[in-house]
């Protein structure tokens, strides 16, 4: 793990957006295409705002969430909705959104179809993750019903996930899918999450799921 510290959150968000844009540009030059995977929530919003105005060949960039709540895009809880509002606009409006939700009662009902849609865009070129104070990342929550399966080296690309801390049922990229990304960035802010990160390094992935991706990750932190 590499830890990058920034003097404040504004520097962090701008600096990390520039790193991600540069890595995407490198992939587009070499491969003609790139895949960007990002978290939901409000923390990465300023990064999305910056990226949306960057001059990239967005038409050849696939964007997929790390995980999604099993709610329609009309819900305020939808990560996809947030992505459209903050990232997939301006120049980045040309990017291809790879969905992690489809209208159905449960994520299990659409799992195969969503996985088929994602497969052509793997492995991920640039992965941005968040982390909770409980040391979860994506929807890999401590105590989640299928956490052990999601951490397994033989895990499928996607899994449904249910956990008390998660609220709604979720669908999430599994640990192997995340670990196989070419560039892995973890975004955290504040002393509480810095302490949680340090604790995670001493625990197993079952206790601290973020541990499953930290070995090859760059963690970006500001108070």
C-alpha positions in Angstrom: 0.0 0.0 0.0 1.1 3.5 -0.8 -0.3 6.4 1.2 -0.5 9.9 -0.3 -1.4 12.7 2.1 -2.7 16.1 1.0 -2.7 19.5 2.8 -6.5 19.7 2.5 -9.5 18.1 0.9 -9.6 20.5 -2.1 -6.0 19.6 -3.0 -6.9 15.9 -2.6 -9.9 16.0 -4.9 -8.2 18.0 -7.6 -4.9 16.0 -7.4 -6.7 12.6 -7.5 -8.9 13.7 -10.4 -5.8 14.7 -12.3 -4.2 11.3 -11.6 -7.3 9.4 -12.7 -7.5 11.5 -15.9 -3.9 10.9 -16.7 -4.2 7.1 -16.2 -7.4 7.0 -18.4 -5.6 9.0 -21.1 -2.7 6.5 -21.0 -5.1 3.6 -21.5 -6.9 5.3 -24.3 -3.7 6.0 -26.1 -2.4 2.4 -25.7 -5.6 0.4 -25.9 -8.1 2.7 -27.6 -10.5 2.1 -24.7 -10.6 2.3 -20.9 -12.8 1.3 -18.0 -13.3 3.5 -15.0 -15.0 2.1 -11.8 -16.1 4.6 -9.1 -17.9 4.6 -5.8 -21.3 6.2 -5.0 -21.9 8.6 -2.1 -21.2 12.3 -1.9 -17.4 12.2 -1.0 -16.1 11.7 -4.5 -18.4 14.3 -6.0 -15.8 17.0 -6.4 -13.6 14.5 -8.3 -16.5 13.7 -10.6 -17.1 17.4 -11.2 -13.5 17.9 -12.3 -13.4 14.8 -14.5 -16.6 15.7 -16.3 -14.8 18.7 -17.8 -11.6 16.9 -18.8 -10.8 16.6 -22.5 -10.7 12.8 -23.0 -12.0 10.4 -25.6 -14.9 9.7 -23.3 -16.8 7.9 -26.0 -14.4 5.0 -25.5 -14.5 5.0 -21.7 -16.9 2.6 -19.9 -18.0 3.8 -16.5 -19.2 1.3 -13.9 -20.0 1.7 -10.2 -18.2 -0.3 -7.6 -21.6 -1.3 -6.2 -25.2 -0.2 -6.4 -28.2 -0.2 -4.1 -31.1 -2.2 -5.5 -33.3 0.8 -6.1 -34.4 2.5 -9.3 -32.6 5.5 -10.7 -35.5 7.7 -9.6 -34.6 7.0 -5.9 -32.5 9.5 -4.1 -30.6 6.5 -2.8 -29.4 5.5 -6.3 -25.7 5.7 -6.9 -26.4 5.7 -10.7 -28.5 8.8 -10.3 -25.6 10.6 -8.5 -23.2 9.5 -11.2 -25.4 11.0 -13.9 -25.7 14.3 -11.9 -22.0 14.7 -11.1 -19.8 12.7 -13.6 -21.7 11.8 -16.8 -22.3 15.3 -17.9 -20.3 17.9 -19.8 -17.5 16.3 -21.8 -18.0 13.0 -19.9 -21.6 12.7 -21.0 -20.2 10.7 -24.0 -18.9 7.9 -21.7 -20.7 4.6 -21.7 -22.5 3.7 -18.4 -22.4 0.0 -17.6 -25.4 -0.6 -15.4 -25.4 -2.4 -12.1 -29.2 -2.2 -11.7 -32.1 -3.3 -13.9 -35.8 -3.4 -13.0 -36.5 -6.5 -11.0 -37.6 -7.5 -7.6 -34.1 -8.7 -6.4 -30.5 -8.4 -7.7 -30.4 -12.2 -8.0 -33.1 -11.9 -10.8 -30.7 -9.8 -13.0 -27.3 -11.0 -11.9 -26.4 -13.0 -15.0 -27.5 -10.2 -17.4 -25.6 -7.5 -15.5 -22.5 -9.7 -15.4 -22.7 -10.3 -19.1 -22.9 -6.6 -19.7 -19.8 -5.9 -17.6 -17.5 -8.7 -18.8 -16.4 -7.0 -22.0 -15.1 -4.1 -20.0 -12.9 -6.0 -17.6 -10.3 -5.8 -16.2 -10.8 -2.3 -14.8 -8.3 0.3 -16.0 -8.7 2.7 -13.2 -10.5 1.9 -9.9 -11.6 4.5 -7.4 -12.9 3.1 -4.1 -14.1 4.6 -0.9 -14.0 3.1 2.6 -16.4 3.3 5.6 -15.3 3.6 9.2 -16.4 0.0 9.5 -13.7 -0.8 6.9 -16.1 -1.8 4.2 -15.4 -1.0 0.6 -17.8 -1.3 -2.4 -20.6 -3.4 -0.8 -18.2 -5.7 1.0 -19.5 -5.2 4.5 -18.2 -6.9 7.6 -20.9 -9.5 8.5 -22.6 -9.4 5.1 -24.4 -12.5 4.0 -22.1 -13.4 1.1 -18.9 -11.7 2.2 -16.8 -14.9 2.3 -18.0 -15.9 -1.2 -17.1 -12.3 -2.5 -13.6 -12.5 -0.9 -12.9 -15.9 -2.4 -10.3 -16.1 -5.2 -12.9 -18.0 -7.3 -15.7 -15.4 -6.7 -17.8 -14.4 -9.7 -17.5 -10.8 -11.1 -20.6 -9.6 -9.3 -22.6 -10.8 -6.2 -25.7 -9.6 -4.5 -25.0 -8.5 -0.9 -27.1 -7.9 2.1 -25.9 -6.5 5.4 -27.5 -4.7 8.4 -25.3 -1.6 7.7 -26.2 -1.6 4.0 -29.9 -0.8 4.2 -31.3 -2.0 0.8 -30.0 -5.1 -0.9 -26.9 -4.3 -3.0 -25.0 -5.6 -6.0 -21.3 -5.4 -5.8 -18.1 -6.1 -7.6 -16.3 -8.9 -5.8 -12.8 -8.8 -4.3 -11.1 -10.5 -7.3 -12.8 -8.1 -9.8 -11.5 -5.1 -7.7 -8.0 -6.5 -7.2 -7.5 -7.2 -10.9 -7.8 -3.5 -11.7 -4.6 -2.0 -13.2 -4.7 1.1 -11.0 -6.4 1.1 -7.6 -7.1 4.3 -5.6 -8.8 4.5 -2.2 -10.2 7.9 -1.2 -10.6 8.6 2.5 -10.9 11.8 4.5 -10.7 12.6 8.2 -8.9 11.2 11.2 -11.5 8.6 11.9 -11.0 6.9 8.6 -7.3 7.3 8.8 -7.4 5.3 12.0 -9.7 2.8 10.5 -7.3 2.3 7.6 -4.4 1.7 10.0 -6.5 -0.8 11.9 -7.6 -2.6 8.7 -3.9 -3.3 7.9 -3.7 -5.5 11.0 -6.9 -7.4 10.3 -8.1 -10.1 7.9 -10.4 -9.2 5.0 -13.3 -10.9 6.7 -12.9 -8.5 9.6 -11.9 -5.5 7.4 -13.0 -6.1 3.8 -11.0 -3.2 2.4 -7.9 -5.2 3.4 -8.6 -7.4 0.3 -7.6 -4.6 -2.1 -5.0 -2.6 -0.1 -1.8 -4.4 -1.1 -1.6 -2.8 -4.6 -3.6 0.3 -3.8 -2.7 4.0 -3.4 -4.6 5.5 -0.5 -5.3 9.3 -0.8 -6.0 11.0 2.5 -6.6 14.5 3.8 -7.9 15.6 7.1 
